[in-house]
Amino acid sequence: MKKVFLALAAIAVVACFSSCNKHCICKTYVAGVVTVTDEDVELDKDSYKKCSDMNTIVVEEPKTGVECTATL
């Protein structure tokens, strides 16, 4: 009986952590200058699978657009 309870508890913990929304840190660049730093954005699981999918860097040099990374 203890093994069954332990297994159910482990499954519940995994389900709780996997259902949490993921947050990303995004920076907005205009002509290579950061205009908005460390903006906390919630990842929309229906539209994006990872934070880098939200990147909208249009020009690499000088960097222009939004760049997102996962929070720890």
C-alpha positions in Angstrom: 0.0 0.0 0.0 2.9 2.4 0.8 4.4 1.8 -2.7 1.1 2.7 -4.4 0.7 5.9 -2.3 4.4 6.8 -3.0 3.9 6.2 -6.8 0.7 8.4 -6.8 2.5 11.1 -4.9 5.4 11.1 -7.4 3.0 11.3 -10.3 1.1 14.2 -8.7 4.4 16.1 -8.2 5.5 15.6 -11.8 2.1 16.7 -13.0 2.1 19.9 -10.9 5.5 20.9 -12.2 4.8 20.2 -15.8 1.6 22.2 -15.8 3.2 25.3 -14.5 3.6 28.2 -16.9 7.1 29.0 -18.0 8.4 32.5 -17.8 10.9 34.1 -20.1 13.1 37.2 -19.8 12.9 39.4 -22.9 15.1 42.4 -23.9 14.0 44.9 -26.6 16.8 46.2 -28.8 16.6 49.3 -31.1 19.6 50.0 -33.2 21.8 47.9 -30.9 20.7 49.6 -27.7 18.7 47.8 -25.1 15.5 49.9 -24.6 13.6 47.5 -22.3 15.7 45.3 -20.0 14.6 42.0 -18.3 10.9 42.1 -19.1 9.2 39.1 -17.5 6.9 37.4 -20.0 4.8 34.3 -19.6 5.3 31.7 -22.3 2.1 31.0 -24.2 2.2 27.2 -24.5 -0.4 27.2 -27.4 1.8 29.5 -29.6 5.4 28.9 -28.5 7.3 25.8 -27.2 10.4 27.6 -26.0 11.4 31.2 -25.1 13.6 31.6 -28.2 10.5 31.1 -30.4 9.4 34.6 -29.3 12.5 36.2 -30.7 11.9 38.9 -33.3 15.4 40.0 -34.1 15.0 41.7 -37.5 18.6 42.9 -38.0 21.7 41.4 -36.4 24.1 44.4 -36.6 23.0 46.6 -35.0 20.6 44.3 -33.2 16.9 45.4 -33.6 13.9 43.4 -32.2 13.1 41.3 -29.1 15.3 38.6 -27.7 14.0 36.2 -25.1 15.7 33.6 -22.9 14.3 31.1 -20.3 14.4 32.1 -16.6 16.1 29.7 -14.2 
